[in-house]
Amino acid sequence: MPRTWTAFTKLSDKDAAEALGEALEDLDPEPTGVGVFEIEDGSETFEIGAYFVEAPDGIELALLAAAFDAPAFVISEVPDTDWVDKVRRELTPVEAGRFFVYGSHDADKVPDGCEPLLIEAAMAFGTGHHGTTLGCLRALDRLATEGFTGQSVADVGCGTAVLGMAAARIWPNPVIVSDIDEVAVEVAEVNVRANGLSGKVSCVESAGFANPEITARAPFDLVFANILMQPLIDLAPDMARHIGEGGYAILSGILTRQADEVVEVYARNGINQVTRDVIGDWVTLTLRKTS
């Protein structure tokens, strides 16, 4: 496998971070990729990173960091690793109530009587191992155990589509899942086919509820949104318009310190907390729309 290097620094000013990211693209050797992102939602600290297939010039990076008043870049050579094989070894099956999330390498471990969900190791975002996805699956299992049956279900920001597929496993009606990222939609479609759910789970590209295929299915009686705090807050008015009276929202991607703010915003939109589940640093909220 080819050798690769990374270089990372951080800044507290978004505009400066983005300008530094643009400046990185003019380096020689040129990076194969540059990214600028907020380290944690609401932290106002931005990480600037670049990836190289040739060793980067440390002096150039030091001068660039100094020009933007940023800490020195941390430069690392990435170990020569078969990442898919590594993920296969480290991602063990996950049990969340009746649901069993596994990779094909663990197909012999699927227990009798569970609801199996196959997610390949190469598509590891949203496998169920992260506290947010696990929390959503547990919340879904609890609703079903309490007698709720989803007649119209959507998953907004679906990643691997594991949540939409879980709903499709236990209830008869079709489910729609969406993501703003085209690649995520392609991953979702692959997983839907691998789980034999083609025709039951539709995958569309959409920012929130903007796709007409989603709005045509409203009102929903259950919507998953496992994204981040600020997008969840921005989504609240649309969520209220697309969930029917008595319908549920299962929200995650929320740090424990952010949960109260999300609950307050949704309550102002008529969607109120039913349960709050904490796994590590992450919270999953189950909310219900009431008049």
Sequence and secondary structure as in RCSB ss.txt:
>XXXX:A:sequence
MPRTWTAFTKLSDKDAAEALGEALEDLDPEPTGVGVFEIEDGSETFEIGAYFVEAPDGIELALLAAAFDAPAFVI
SEVPDTDWVDKVRRELTPVEAGRFFVYGSHDADKVPDGCEPLLIEAAMAFGTGHHGTTLGCLRALDRLATEGFTG
QSVADVGCGTAVLGMAAARIWPNPVIVSDIDEVAVEVAEVNVRANGLSGKVSCVESAGFANPEITARAPFDLVFA
NILMQPLIDLAPDMARHIGEGGYAILSGILTRQADEVVEVYARNGINQVTRDVIGDWVTLTLRKTS
>XXXX:A:secstr
   EEEEEEEES HHHHHHHHHHHTT SS  SEEEEEESSTT   EEEEEEESS   HHHHHHHHHHTT    EE
EEE    HHHHHHHH   EEETTEEEE GGGGGG  TTSEEEE  GGG TTSS SHHHHHHHHHHHHHHHTT   
SSEEEES TT HHHHHHHHHSSS EEEEESSHHHHHHHHHHHHHTT TTTEEEEE STT SHHHHTT SEEEEEE
ES HHHHHHHHHHHHHHEEEEEEEEEEEEEGGGHHHHHHHHHHTTEEEEEEEEETTEEEEEEEE  
